[in-house]
Amino acid sequence: MPHGSNIKEYSRDHRAWIQDGKKFRNIRSSKAFIWPKDGRNGSKWGRMKDILQDKGPDIHIAISADKMDYMKNRQSRSRWSDWTCLDDRDKDLSMSSKKYAPWTCNGALGGRAPGLSYDFRTRKYGKYNKYMWTDVKWQPEPNGKHLYPEAFRSFTGDWYQDTHYIPLARRYEHW
């Protein structure tokens, strides 16, 4: 693979876009709507069902210096689900929604009320409780026939694995 340049990342400290140590100013940034997947209902009809049932993750805004870099600047899974207290190892380059989309921080304007985290068990945002799933790994699509995930993480950050699920790669080792 040929070597390519890193993407431009916005530095709040320098108030400029930085790529490979070089500052870029006066760049017209592009914004994109990102609808993250939680691993469940990944098909088009499944996502439409989520809208009608008011389930699934919120749509977010990503900002990037180049139009095609928006996927690299999207929010991390721990950020959009608001579980950064358990998993903050990914560098988060996403923008602040308070500046570019202030209605998202106000429940009266159609946004989500502050202090709610995504519950992967109910697939809705809610207040912290000890029965919440803070992350989940579903079986590969189509996963509509599976009622329970392959693994989930509890409120305390501990992972629990379904012992009846055998990954596809390991299934063929037993033959």
Secondary structure, DSSP 8 states (H G I E B T S, - for coil): --------EEETTTTEEEETTEEE-S---EEEEE----SSS-SHHHHHHHHHHT-S---EEEEESSGGGTTTTS--HHHHTT-TTT---S------HHHH-GGGG-GGGTS--TT-EEETTTTEEE---TT--SEEE--SS--TT-SS-SEEE-TTS-EEE-TT---HHHHGGG-
